[in-house]
């Protein structure tokens, strides 16, 4: 069974050893530093259960290669469109937390059961126009917050419930350095970290066809780093798909 068939059958695909353990540790150190700097500036860096750093490559353009590379490019061209682009991205760390987050606190997204695919008036778009990747900078296991999912839910496009039978749920476990392609229609949520001394750092990136509006104006955000960007970087960051500002 090839990668695409496996992805369509299971709702996700794990690519082993995408990064070395040494690379993962170096990236985690960089992300921790970015989080520390942003926190000092009073910028959003997640909550008591999930540390979250959006658009991390703005602070360190070398990290862009994590989500702009040949492995992801080949896959997304087959599943979406040869002009696919980045829709949203973040670095996340599920951390141990006994306290319940109050409704007044700003939460990192992903707590409730959800599908990443787009909806119009609660109608799920078919075919799926969004797929994502997870890069496991730490091991994803049963105890440190591995992503929970509902098997075969990516094959159903009807309205879904936020309240799922826990017996149906499974966890996507993977090794440190693995890359996971996640089907945009797969019902899933952030796992809870049950290990006080274990982190679960990861990179999340969502991709769509070029005509889907991104969460951030990446072209404007990254214009100061343009000399460091290659052609693939520019394409997925909407340099080629941003609407013109002048009359023809």
N, C-alpha and C positions, 0 to 999 in steps of 0.2 A: 504494500500500500504506500503510495507516495504521500508527500507532506500535505498537499491540498486535500486529498481524500481523507486523510487522518483528521485534519482540522475540521472538515465538514461533518464527519461522523461523530466526533467527540466534543466539539465546541471549543477545543483548544489544542495547541501543539507545543510540545517542549523541545527546544533545540539545546542539546547538551553542550556545556563548556564554551559558551559564547564569549565569556571573559575568564581570565585566570583569577585565582583567589587573591593573588597579589594586586592585580588591577582593581578588583572589587574593594579591597581595603584602602587603596589609594583614593579611589573615588569617594568612599564613605568619609574619609578624612576631609576631602574638599567640600563635601556637602555639609558636614558639621560646621565647618568654618563659615560657609555662606549663610547657614541658618543663624549662627551666632551674630554675624554682622547685621543681618536683617532684623533680628530680634532687638538689637540695640537701637535700630532706626524705627522701632515700633511697627514693623511690617508683619503681616500675617505669616506665621510659621506653624500653623496647625493648632492642636488642642492637647488636652491631657492624655489622650489615647493614641493620637496619630500626629507625629511631626510631619509637616508638609511644606515643601519648598517648590513653588511654581516657577517655571521658566528659569531653572538653575543655570542654564548656559549663558544667560545675560551677564552673570557675574564672572563666569569662566567659560569662554567660547570653546575651549578644548573639550568640554563635556558634550558638545553638540554631536560629536561623532557617535555617541551612544545611541542616538535616535535617528541619525542620518548616516546610513551605511549600506553596503551592498546586500547584506543578509536580509534586512528589512525591506530594502528597495525591491528586490526580486519578488518577495512574497506579496507585497502590497500592490505591485503592478499586476499580478495575476488575479488578486482578489478584488481590487477596486478599480483602478484606472492607471494608465501610465503617467498621468498628470496628478496623481494623488498628492495631498498636502497634509501638514500637521494641523490638528484641530485644537488640542490642549495637551499639556504635559506637566508632570510634577515628579519630584523625588519624595518618597514617603517612608516613614519608619513607624511601624506599629509598636507601641510601648506598653509595658505593664501598667495598669491603672485600676485601683480598687474603687475609686470614687466614680459616681455617676455624673456625667456632664449635664449641667442644667440647661434649660431651654434658652436662657439668656446668653449663654456662651456661644461664640461662633464656632461651628463644627467644621472639621475637614469633611469633604464629601465622601460618600461611599459606605456609610454606616448601614443604611437600609437595603433590603433586596432591591435590585435595579437592573436595567438593561442599558448598555451604553448607546445602543442604536437610537436613532432619532424618531420622534413621534410628532404627528400632526393631529391636534384635538384628540389625544389619547389613542390614536390609531398608529400602530407600529409600521414604519415604512418597510416595504418589501420590493426588491431585494434589500438586504442590509447594506447601509451606506457608511457604516463605521466599523472598523476593527482596531484592536489595540495590541500593544506589547507590554509585557512586564519583564524587566530585567532584574533578576534576583541577586542583589549585592550581598545578601545574607541567605542562608538556607531557609527555605519555606517548609516548615514541618507542622506536626499536629499541635504543637504547644506554643509557637511564637507568632501566630497571626497569619498563617497561610490563608489565601483567598478561599472563601466558601462558595460553592456553586450548586445549582440544581441540574443533575444530569438530563440531557436531551431537551432542556428548555429552549435551546437555540433553534429548535426545529418548529417551534410554535410562535405564531405572530399575533395571537389574540391578546386581550388585556390580561395583565397578570396581577397577582395579589402581593402586597408588601409583606404579608404574614405567611410564612412558609412552614410546612411541616418539617421540623428539625430532623426527623428520621430520613427524609429524602435528601438532605444536604450532604455533600462530600467536600473534601478539601483538595486543592491543587497543591501537591507537594513537589518540591524541586530542590536541586542542589545549588549551592553558592556558585554564581557565575552562569547559571542557565538562563535562557531567554524563553519566554512563553508568549506565543501568539494567542490572543483571546478573541473569540467570536463576539461581535458586537451585540448579538441577540441572545447571548448566554446570560441567564439570570444568576447574579452573584452579589457578594458584599464583602467588605473588609472582615478578615478574621480577627478574633480577639487574642491578644498576646497574654498567655497564662504564665509566662516565665519572667520573673522579676529581673533576672540578670542577662536576658537575651534580647538583642535588637532584631529588627526585621526590616532593614533598609532595602528599598527597591526603586526602580525607575518605571513610571507609567507614561505611555505616550499613545494618543489616539490619532488615527489617520482617516481621512475622508476624501471623496473626489474633490477636485480643485474648486468647484462652485459652492461648496459648503462654507459658511462664514466661520472663521476661527474665533476662539475665545479672546485672543489677544491680537492686536495689530503687530504681527511679528516683523513685518517689513520696517515699520517705524521704530520698533523696539531695537532691532539689530542693525540699523543703518550705520551706526558708529563702528561696528565690527565688520563691515562689508569686505574689507581687504583680507579677512581671515576666513571668509566663506567660499566654498567651492560651488560648482554649478548645482549639484544635488541639494546642498544646504539652501541655496537661494530659492530653488523650486519649492521645496517643502515648506519654506517659511513665507510663501506667498509673494515673493518678489515678482513672479511672472503672472500672478492671478489677482493682484490688487486692482480694483477699478480705477480707471483713469480719472484725473481731476480737472482736465481741460476739455473743452468742446473740440471735436475733430476739425 
